[in-house]
Amino acid sequence: MSGGSNKFYNMEIYIIKGSQLYAENVAIRNVWEKDNGTFFDIYVHRLKKSFVFDSVFIKEIVDLNNNVKYQSISSFINDYKTSLNDDFEDINSKVKKNENSILNRIRNDLILLVFMADAWGYDGNIKDKIIYDYVVKEVAAAKSFSKQFISNYVSMLQPETKDFYEALMSIKSKSPKQAERLLNEIIKICRVDGQMHYKERMYLADIIYTLRENGLKIPDNLI
């Protein structure tokens, strides 16, 4: 799940457009690397909209909260990654201290959702929203949590295949309605790009088989 640190919400960036340099007050929501490039997900406060910028068009970054001026994009990225890791470690520490934490109630559900979200081509915004909506629907108390807290909790799961199959066993303890709700969200995730890919079909078949074994009636045309 994509996150971004909530520490970088009051930033000033200088953007190159044509031959001009423009300053904007922004929140930097996410930074990632793809195809040998670095990209920024930036919320522009003036326009109340988010945009994706290639880092080559960003000349300078200033943290207005701490009065820190980044002389290079790479120095900001290093600071951003360090901060993000600190956030994850902090959340991980809190969860470990309280094994009965509220979100742990649906931990196995989230493992299945995150695993299926990563099974074929991760489309962050849409899939993240499906998972977030599932959390707040299934756990009423989670509505009082910040989106950042939930995002960090989900992001640190990073399930592998063995985690998927271990979590799958927990479905057997669900009521038919609970299992059906979870299955519906998994199918939504698989169909985000308009088609069901081979890996998605393969793992979804295992989920459906497990649910059928547990007595849930599922139409044959789902996959």
C-alpha positions in Angstrom: 0.0 0.0 0.0 1.6 3.6 -0.9 1.9 5.9 2.1 4.1 8.9 2.2 5.1 10.7 5.4 2.7 13.1 7.0 5.8 15.2 8.1 6.1 16.7 4.7 2.8 18.6 4.4 4.2 22.2 4.6 6.8 22.3 1.8 7.8 24.9 -0.8 8.9 23.5 -4.1 10.3 25.3 -7.1 9.0 23.8 -10.3 10.6 24.3 -13.8 8.0 25.0 -16.5 9.4 26.0 -19.8 12.1 28.5 -19.0 10.4 29.8 -15.9 10.6 28.8 -12.2 7.4 28.7 -10.1 7.1 28.4 -6.4 4.3 26.4 -4.8 3.3 25.5 -1.2 2.6 21.8 -1.3 2.3 18.5 0.6 4.6 15.8 -0.6 2.5 12.7 -0.3 4.7 10.0 -1.9 8.0 9.5 -3.7 8.9 6.5 -5.8 11.3 5.3 -8.5 10.2 3.8 -11.9 12.0 3.2 -15.2 15.2 4.9 -13.9 13.3 8.0 -12.9 12.0 9.4 -9.6 8.4 10.7 -9.3 6.6 12.8 -6.7 2.9 12.7 -5.7 2.3 16.3 -4.7 -0.7 18.0 -3.3 -0.8 21.7 -4.3 -2.5 23.7 -1.5 -3.4 26.6 -3.8 -5.2 24.5 -6.3 -6.5 21.9 -3.8 -5.4 19.1 -6.3 -2.8 16.4 -6.5 -0.3 16.1 -9.3 2.5 13.7 -10.3 5.8 15.4 -11.1 9.0 13.9 -12.6 11.8 15.0 -10.2 13.8 16.5 -13.2 11.2 19.3 -13.2 11.8 20.1 -9.4 14.6 22.5 -8.9 14.5 23.1 -5.1 12.6 21.9 -2.0 12.2 23.7 1.3 10.6 22.3 4.5 8.8 25.4 5.8 8.1 23.7 9.2 11.7 23.2 10.0 13.3 25.8 7.8 15.3 23.2 6.0 16.4 23.9 2.4 17.3 20.8 0.3 20.1 21.6 -2.1 19.4 18.6 -4.2 16.5 16.3 -4.9 18.6 13.3 -3.8 19.1 14.7 -0.3 15.4 15.2 0.1 14.7 11.6 -1.1 17.2 10.3 1.5 15.5 12.3 4.2 12.0 11.2 3.0 12.9 7.5 3.0 14.5 7.7 6.5 11.4 9.4 7.8 9.1 6.8 6.2 11.2 4.0 7.7 10.9 5.7 11.1 7.2 5.9 10.7 6.9 2.2 9.9 9.1 1.2 12.8 7.1 3.3 15.2 3.8 1.7 14.0 5.4 -1.8 14.1 6.5 -1.2 17.6 3.0 -0.1 18.8 1.4 -3.2 17.2 3.9 -5.6 18.7 3.2 -4.1 22.2 -0.5 -4.8 21.8 -1.2 -8.1 20.2 -4.9 -7.5 20.6 -4.8 -4.2 18.8 -8.0 -3.2 17.0 -6.6 -3.7 13.5 -5.2 -7.1 14.3 -8.9 -8.3 14.4 -8.9 -8.2 10.6 -5.1 -8.8 10.1 -5.7 -12.0 8.1 -8.4 -10.3 5.9 -5.9 -7.5 5.1 -3.1 -10.0 4.3 -5.5 -11.6 1.7 -6.5 -8.2 0.3 -2.9 -6.8 0.1 -1.6 -10.1 -1.4 -4.3 -10.0 -4.1 -3.6 -6.3 -4.7 0.0 -7.1 -5.4 -0.7 -10.3 -7.4 -0.7 -8.4 -10.7 0.3 -4.8 -11.3 -0.3 -2.6 -8.3 -2.7 0.3 -9.0 -2.1 2.2 -5.7 -4.9 4.8 -5.4 -7.8 2.6 -6.3 -6.7 -0.6 -4.5 -5.6 1.4 -1.5 -9.1 3.0 -1.3 -10.8 -0.5 -1.5 -8.7 -1.7 1.4 -9.1 1.4 3.5 -12.9 1.3 3.0 -12.9 -2.3 4.0 -11.1 -1.5 7.2 -13.5 1.2 8.3 -16.5 -0.9 7.4 -15.4 -4.0 9.3 -13.9 -2.2 12.3 -16.1 0.6 13.6 -13.4 1.9 15.9 -11.0 2.4 12.9 -13.0 5.4 11.8 -11.3 7.4 14.5 -7.8 6.4 13.2 -5.9 8.6 10.8 -5.6 7.4 7.2 -1.9 7.5 7.7 -2.0 5.1 10.7 -4.1 2.6 8.7 -1.9 3.0 5.6 1.2 2.3 7.6 -0.3 -0.7 9.3 -1.4 -2.2 5.9 1.9 -1.3 4.2 4.0 -3.1 6.8 2.2 -6.4 6.2 4.0 -7.2 2.9 2.6 -10.8 2.7 4.3 -13.6 0.9 2.7 -16.7 -0.6 3.0 -18.7 2.7 1.3 -15.8 4.6 -1.5 -15.8 2.0 -2.2 -19.5 2.6 -2.0 -19.2 6.3 -4.4 -16.3 6.3 -6.7 -18.2 4.0 -7.3 -20.8 6.7 -8.8 -18.0 8.9 -11.8 -17.7 6.5 -13.2 -20.9 7.9 -14.1 -19.1 11.1 -16.1 -16.4 9.4 -19.8 -16.3 9.1 -21.2 -16.6 5.5 -21.9 -12.9 5.4 -18.5 -11.9 6.6 -16.8 -14.2 4.1 -19.0 -12.9 1.3 -18.1 -9.3 2.1 -14.4 -10.1 2.1 -14.7 -12.0 -1.2 -16.5 -9.1 -2.8 -13.7 -6.7 -2.0 -11.0 -9.2 -3.2 -12.9 -9.4 -6.5 -13.1 -5.6 -6.7 -9.3 -5.5 -6.4 -8.8 -8.1 -9.1 -11.0 -6.2 -11.5 -9.6 -2.8 -11.0 -7.9 -2.8 -14.5 -11.0 -4.4 -16.2 -9.8 -7.9 -16.5 -8.8 -10.9 -14.4 -5.2 -12.0 -14.9 -3.8 -15.5 -14.6 -2.2 -15.1 -11.1 -5.3 -13.4 -9.8 -7.5 -16.2 -11.2 -5.2 -18.8 -9.6 -5.2 -17.4 -6.1 -8.9 -16.4 -6.3 -9.7 -20.0 -7.2 -8.0 -21.1 -4.0 -10.0 -18.6 -2.0 -13.3 -19.6 -3.6 -12.5 -23.3 -3.1 -11.9 -22.7 0.6 -15.1 -20.8 1.0 -17.1 -23.5 -0.8 -15.6 -26.1 1.5 -16.9 -24.0 4.3 -20.4 -24.0 3.0 -20.6 -20.7 1.2 -22.5 -20.8 -2.1 -20.5 -19.0 -4.8 -21.6 -18.6 -8.5 -19.3 -20.3 -11.0 -18.9 -17.2 -13.2 -16.8 -15.2 -10.7 -13.5 -16.2 -12.3 
